[in-house]
């Protein structure tokens, strides 16, 4: 269910774009505190120029491109939390603070309802800008500011109570749009709570017609005709940028090295490359599994397995049964089963993001019964501990990489600075090109 918000006048928190001018400003501030690196010599510049030309050919050779305008980051749906965790807090009458695209918001729901109706507004009381997330939710779903007790209706944000005013004054003041919360559209899908950042009149109208990003593995979980095997969401806040996270997740070749002993081993590197087959503003970038050697054609069976970035927030890995046979050398009969890893990356603030991670096996009926039973009985905390270990093992590396990237300007100059001669980097290059082409506005 989508709650349509009402556009009102209210002082807003500062907005911080995730790309473009915001990052350039951060880079300028960062550079002013650090000595610039020495200029490269002519031979190095020549080598990097050759690498840049090779990179362009690699990332775009087989890509299908579109020519639409800039991607509108504000008019999209973003997951801000898992439904299960939000419902627990709603039962305690707690407003929930979330940050999205640099702006503080508050989410709440009427307690005790079987069919929960969620509300979202800017985290500002129009009275004197106190945070509404420090307030409380009343029995009827109205949210109350803890500073002076002003109360607001759950769907429209209209002020319904000003304790300091007389009845006549209260009726007059509450009818003013200046006393109304600035509401945002909100909905539930895939077991997540999603928020729409743009609450302008045009933005609200668009939110009614545009659903969150479509993700087949998560849709399948609620499809009675498809047997699935899925774990619970792993959620975590990370101390690096959204684009650093996406670049890391779509890069499968780092896994056996950065996560050696947790996932894979450095002595057994990933044996495949990637081949970009889709490059589109709205559909994102997809790369199929491919042989390492560029001179080798990509077998048709390999194209059933791919990694893709789906704007604005999703990364999906899909591995078919054919891929597992090829990798392991097994000779099992090909079937419809596929293993899917879905990562949702929400940009919360510059240098920060929130991740939602879930794996799903579609058409799991061919799996052994005991394997399915063990998977379903595995405690959630064990699954989360594994994910914690994975993200901990390269967190410092990524934070340091991002810091050095700001110093050297890789957000804009990656073509000159990256040396990416192998097919393993093709999806990273495809994502960087997508940001340059459409996402830097």
C-alpha positions in Angstrom: 0.0 0.0 0.0 1.3 3.4 -0.9 0.5 6.3 1.4 0.2 9.5 -0.7 1.7 12.5 1.1 0.5 16.0 1.1 2.9 18.7 -0.1 3.3 21.4 2.6 5.6 24.3 3.5 8.2 23.4 6.2 11.8 24.1 6.8 13.9 21.3 5.5 17.2 19.7 6.4 20.1 20.3 4.1 20.2 18.0 1.0 23.3 16.2 -0.1 23.5 14.7 -3.6 25.2 11.3 -3.9 27.0 12.3 -7.1 28.0 15.4 -9.0 28.4 18.7 -7.3 28.2 17.1 -3.8 31.2 14.9 -4.4 33.1 17.6 -6.2 32.7 19.8 -3.1 33.9 17.0 -0.8 36.8 16.5 -3.1 37.7 20.2 -3.0 37.6 20.2 0.8 39.6 17.0 1.0 42.3 18.2 -1.5 42.7 21.5 0.4 43.9 19.6 3.4 46.3 17.3 1.6 49.3 17.7 -0.7 48.5 16.9 -4.3 50.3 13.9 -5.8 53.2 14.5 -8.0 52.5 14.9 -11.8 52.9 11.7 -13.8 55.6 11.3 -16.3 55.0 11.2 -20.0 55.4 7.4 -20.4 53.0 6.8 -17.5 50.5 9.2 -19.1 50.8 7.4 -22.4 50.3 4.0 -20.8 47.2 5.2 -18.9 45.8 6.7 -22.1 46.1 3.3 -23.8 44.4 1.7 -20.8 41.6 4.2 -21.0 40.9 3.3 -24.7 41.0 -0.4 -23.8 38.6 0.1 -20.9 36.1 1.9 -23.2 36.2 -0.9 -25.7 35.9 -3.6 -23.0 32.9 -2.0 -21.2 31.0 -0.9 -24.2 31.7 -3.4 -27.0 28.7 -5.6 -26.5 26.5 -3.2 -24.6 23.1 -2.0 -25.7 22.9 1.7 -24.9 20.0 4.1 -24.6 20.1 7.9 -24.9 17.7 9.1 -22.3 18.4 12.1 -20.0 20.0 12.2 -16.5 18.8 9.7 -13.9 16.5 11.3 -11.3 17.8 10.0 -8.0 15.1 11.9 -6.0 12.1 10.3 -7.8 12.8 6.7 -6.8 11.9 4.3 -4.1 14.5 3.4 -1.5 14.4 0.7 1.2 15.0 2.2 4.7 14.5 -0.8 7.0 13.2 -4.3 7.3 9.5 -4.7 8.0 10.1 -7.1 10.9 12.4 -4.7 12.7 10.1 -1.7 12.1 7.1 -3.6 13.3 8.8 -4.4 16.6 9.6 -0.7 17.2 6.1 0.3 16.1 4.6 -2.0 18.7 6.6 0.0 21.3 5.1 3.3 20.0 8.6 4.4 18.9 9.0 6.8 15.9 11.9 5.6 13.8 14.6 7.9 12.5 16.1 7.1 9.1 18.4 9.1 6.8 18.0 9.1 3.1 20.0 11.1 0.5 21.4 13.2 3.4 18.0 14.1 4.8 16.7 13.0 8.3 13.2 11.4 8.1 10.9 9.8 10.7 8.8 6.7 10.1 5.9 5.5 12.4 2.8 3.4 12.4 -0.4 3.1 14.5 0.3 0.5 17.2 -1.8 -2.6 17.5 -3.2 -2.7 13.9 -3.5 -6.0 12.1 -2.9 -4.2 8.7 -0.2 -1.7 9.5 -0.4 1.7 7.9 3.0 3.4 7.8 3.7 7.1 7.8 6.8 9.1 6.9 7.7 12.8 7.3 10.7 15.0 7.5 12.1 14.7 11.0 11.2 18.3 11.9 8.4 19.7 14.0 7.2 22.8 12.3 7.0 24.6 15.6 10.7 25.0 16.4 12.3 22.2 14.4 12.6 19.7 17.2 13.2 16.1 15.9 9.9 14.2 15.7 11.8 10.9 16.1 12.2 11.8 19.8 8.4 12.0 20.2 5.8 9.3 20.7 3.0 7.6 18.7 -0.5 7.8 20.2 -3.2 5.1 20.2 -4.9 6.6 17.1 -1.7 6.8 15.1 -1.0 10.5 15.6 2.6 11.4 16.3 3.3 13.8 19.1 6.4 16.0 19.5 8.1 15.5 22.8 9.1 19.2 23.1 5.8 21.0 23.3 3.2 18.3 22.7 2.1 19.3 19.2 0.2 16.4 17.5 -0.1 15.5 13.9 -2.4 13.3 11.8 -0.8 10.0 10.6 -1.5 10.3 6.8 -1.8 14.0 5.9 0.6 15.3 8.6 -2.0 18.0 9.5 -1.6 19.5 13.0 -4.5 18.4 15.3 -3.3 19.6 18.7 -1.4 22.7 20.1 -1.6 22.5 23.9 -0.4 26.1 24.3 -3.3 27.6 22.2 -6.9 28.4 23.1 -9.5 26.4 21.3 -10.1 29.2 18.8 -6.4 29.8 18.2 -5.8 26.1 17.9 -8.4 25.7 15.1 -6.9 28.7 13.3 -3.3 27.6 13.6 -4.0 23.9 12.8 -5.6 24.9 9.5 -2.4 26.6 8.3 -0.1 24.6 6.0 2.9 26.0 7.9 1.8 23.9 11.0 1.7 20.7 8.9 4.4 18.0 8.8 6.1 17.6 5.4 5.1 14.1 4.5 6.7 11.5 2.2 5.2 8.6 0.3 5.9 5.2 1.9 5.1 1.6 1.2 6.0 -2.0 2.0 7.4 -4.5 -0.6 9.6 -7.6 -0.4 9.5 -7.4 3.4 11.1 -4.0 3.4 9.8 -0.5 4.1 10.4 1.9 1.1 10.4 5.7 1.1 10.2 8.2 -1.8 12.5 11.3 -1.3 10.7 13.8 -3.6 7.6 15.2 -2.0 7.0 18.0 -4.5 3.6 18.0 -6.2 5.1 16.4 -9.4 7.1 14.0 -7.3 4.1 12.8 -5.4 2.2 12.2 -8.6 5.0 10.1 -10.0 5.3 8.0 -6.9 1.8 6.7 -7.4 2.7 5.2 -10.8 6.2 4.0 -10.2 6.8 0.8 -8.1 10.1 -0.1 -6.4 12.7 -1.9 -8.5 11.4 -5.3 -9.7 13.4 -8.2 -8.3 12.3 -11.6 -9.5 13.9 -13.7 -6.6 12.1 -11.6 -4.0 8.8 -11.8 -5.9 9.2 -15.6 -6.0 9.3 -15.9 -2.2 5.6 -15.0 -2.1 4.7 -17.0 -5.2 3.0 -20.2 -4.3 3.8 -21.8 -7.6 7.6 -21.5 -7.1 9.4 -23.3 -4.3 12.1 -21.1 -2.9 14.7 -21.5 -0.2 15.6 -18.1 1.3 17.3 -16.6 4.4 16.3 -13.6 6.4 17.6 -10.1 5.5 20.9 -9.0 6.7 21.0 -5.2 7.3 24.0 -3.1 8.1 25.1 0.6 8.0 28.5 1.0 6.3 31.0 3.8 6.5 31.6 4.4 2.8 29.7 5.8 -0.2 26.9 4.1 -2.1 28.9 4.0 -5.3 32.0 2.5 -3.5 29.7 -0.3 -2.2 28.1 -1.0 -5.6 31.5 -1.1 -7.3 32.6 -3.6 -4.6 29.5 -5.8 -4.8 29.5 -6.2 -8.6 33.2 -7.1 -8.5 33.0 -10.9 -7.9 36.8 -11.4 -8.6 37.7 -9.8 -5.2 35.9 -12.4 -3.1 38.4 -15.2 -2.8 41.2 -12.7 -2.0 39.5 -10.1 0.3 37.4 -12.8 2.0 39.8 -15.7 1.9 38.8 -18.4 4.4 35.3 -16.9 4.8 34.1 -17.1 1.2 36.5 -18.9 -1.1 40.3 -18.9 -0.9 43.0 -16.8 -2.4 44.7 -19.9 -3.9 41.5 -20.6 -5.9 40.6 -17.4 -7.7 37.3 -16.9 -9.5 37.8 -18.8 -12.8 35.6 -16.6 -15.0 35.3 -13.1 -16.4 32.3 -10.9 -17.2 30.9 -9.6 -20.5 28.6 -6.5 -20.5 25.4 -7.2 -22.4 23.1 -4.4 -21.2 23.8 -0.7 -20.6 20.7 1.4 -20.1 19.7 4.4 -18.0 16.7 2.8 -16.4 17.5 -0.9 -16.7 21.0 -0.5 -15.5 24.1 -2.6 -16.4 24.2 -6.4 -16.8 27.2 -8.6 -17.4 27.0 -12.3 -18.1 29.6 -14.8 -16.9 32.3 -15.3 -19.6 35.6 -17.0 -20.2 38.6 -15.1 -18.9 40.2 -14.9 -22.3 38.6 -12.2 -24.5 39.3 -14.1 -27.6 37.0 -16.9 -26.5 33.3 -16.6 -27.4 30.8 -16.7 -24.5 28.9 -20.0 -24.5 25.2 -19.6 -24.7 24.7 -21.6 -21.5 26.9 -19.1 -19.6 24.6 -16.3 -20.5 22.0 -17.7 -18.1 24.3 -16.6 -15.2 24.9 -12.9 -14.7 25.5 -10.0 -12.4 23.6 -6.8 -12.7 23.1 -3.3 -11.3 19.5 -2.3 -11.3 19.0 1.4 -10.5 18.6 2.9 -8.1 19.7 0.5 -5.4 19.8 -3.2 -6.4 22.6 -5.6 -7.3 21.6 -9.2 -8.3 23.7 -12.3 -8.9 22.0 -15.1 -10.7 23.8 -18.5 -11.1 22.1 -21.3 -13.1 22.5 -25.0 -12.6 24.5 -25.1 -15.8 27.0 -22.6 -14.3 27.4 -24.8 -11.2 28.0 -27.9 -13.4 30.6 -26.0 -15.4 32.4 -24.7 -12.3 32.4 -27.9 -10.2 32.7 -30.4 -13.0 29.5 -32.1 -11.9 27.3 -33.9 -14.5 23.9 -33.4 -13.0 21.0 -32.8 -15.4 20.4 -29.1 -16.1 17.2 -27.8 -14.4 15.4 -24.5 -13.7 17.0 -24.0 -10.3 19.0 -20.8 -9.8 20.9 -19.4 -6.9 20.3 -15.6 -6.5 22.0 -13.1 -4.3 20.2 -9.8 -3.9 21.9 -6.7 -2.4 20.0 -3.4 -1.9 22.2 -0.4 -1.2 20.5 2.7 0.1 22.5 6.0 0.0 22.0 7.5 3.4 24.5 10.4 3.5 27.8 11.3 1.9 30.3 8.6 2.9 27.6 6.3 4.3 25.1 3.8 3.1 22.7 1.1 4.4 22.8 -2.4 2.9 20.2 -5.2 2.8 21.4 -8.6 1.8 19.4 -11.7 1.0 20.0 -15.0 -0.9 17.2 -17.0 -2.6 17.2 -20.3 -4.4 14.4 -20.4 -7.0 12.9 -23.7 -8.1 14.4 -25.4 -5.0 12.2 -28.6 -5.4 15.2 -30.5 -6.9 17.4 -29.9 -3.9 17.8 -32.8 -1.4 15.2 -32.7 1.4 17.8 -32.7 4.2 19.7 -29.8 2.7 16.5 -27.8 2.6 15.6 -28.8 6.1 19.0 -27.8 7.5 18.9 -24.5 5.7 15.5 -23.6 7.0 16.4 -24.6 10.6 19.7 -22.6 10.6 19.5 -19.9 13.3 19.4 -16.3 12.0 22.2 -15.2 14.2 24.6 -17.7 12.5 23.7 -16.3 9.1 24.2 -12.8 10.3 27.6 -13.7 11.9 28.8 -15.0 8.5 27.7 -11.8 6.8 29.3 -9.7 9.5 32.6 -11.5 8.9 32.4 -10.9 5.2 31.7 -7.2 5.4 34.2 -6.7 8.2 37.0 -8.4 6.2 37.2 -5.6 3.6 35.5 -2.7 5.4 38.8 -0.9 6.2 40.2 -1.6 2.8 37.2 0.0 1.1 37.2 3.0 3.5 40.9 3.5 2.7 40.3 3.0 -1.0 37.6 5.7 -1.0 39.8 8.1 1.0 42.6 7.7 -1.6 40.1 7.9 -4.4 38.9 11.3 -3.2 42.5 12.5 -3.0 43.3 11.3 -6.5 39.9 12.2 -7.9 38.7 8.8 -9.1 35.1 9.8 -8.9 35.7 11.7 -12.1 39.1 10.6 -13.3 38.8 6.8 -13.0 39.5 6.4 -16.7 43.0 7.8 -16.3 43.7 6.3 -12.9 42.4 2.7 -13.0 44.4 0.0 -14.7 41.9 -2.7 -15.7 43.2 -5.0 -18.4 41.1 -8.1 -17.6 37.6 -9.1 -18.2 37.0 -9.4 -14.5 36.6 -5.6 -14.3 34.1 -5.1 -17.1 31.1 -4.7 -14.9 32.9 -2.2 -12.6 33.8 -0.2 -15.7 30.2 -0.5 -16.9 28.9 0.8 -13.6 31.4 3.7 -13.7 30.3 4.6 -17.2 26.7 4.5 -16.2 27.3 7.0 -13.4 29.2 9.3 -15.8 26.5 9.0 -18.5 23.4 9.3 -16.4 23.9 9.2 -12.7 26.1 12.2 -11.9 23.4 14.9 -12.0 
